[in-house]
């Protein structure tokens, strides 16, 4: 759903993001991007934080229409 890659910039707040078996904390000013297998094949999710988080997520790049 929606684009070859996903990029998220955290504007305010913090939370944890899990990509496969790796969990990282993202906070104000951080940006992360998922492309390729990390985007398509590996489970990923954003956990609820202890505080509100404001972020901007952009999905970009054309996807191959044959898949």
N, C-alpha and C positions, 0 to 999 in steps of 0.2 A: 504494500500500500504506500503510494506516494514517494517517488524518488529513489535514486541510486544511493544517496547518502543522507544522513540526518545529522545536523549540527545544532547543539543547544548551548546557549549562553545564559549563565545565571546572573540575573540583574540584582537580586536581593535574596537573602536567606541562604539556607543550606539544606542538603539532604544527601542520602547515599544512593548510588547508582550501582546496579549489579550487571555485569556483562560476563556471562558464563560463570566460572567459579571465582571471579575477581569482583570485589566490592570496593568502591572508592567513594570518598566524601567529596562532593562538589559544593563550592561556596561562592559567594558574591565575587564576580570577576573571573570565574572559571568558565572554560568552554570545552566541550568534548564533542567528538564526531564519531559516528559509526558508519563504516563503509565495508563493502564486500561481505565476507563470511560473518563478521561481527554484526552486520546489519541483517543479513538474510538467514543465517543458519544457527547462530548462537542466541540462546534465550537472553533477554535483557529487560530490565525494569528499573523504574525509579521508585524508591521507597518513600513513604510519608515521612516528613521531617518533624522535628519538635516545634518548629516555627513555620510560618508561611514562607513559601519560596516563590519568587517571581522569576520566570525564565522565558526566553524566546527560542522557539524551535523552528528550524527551517529544514524542509525536505527539498532536495534539489537534485538535478541531473535526470536525464531521460533514462527510463528503464527499457531494456530490451523487450520488445513487444512479443517475441516468440516464446517467452517463459511464462 
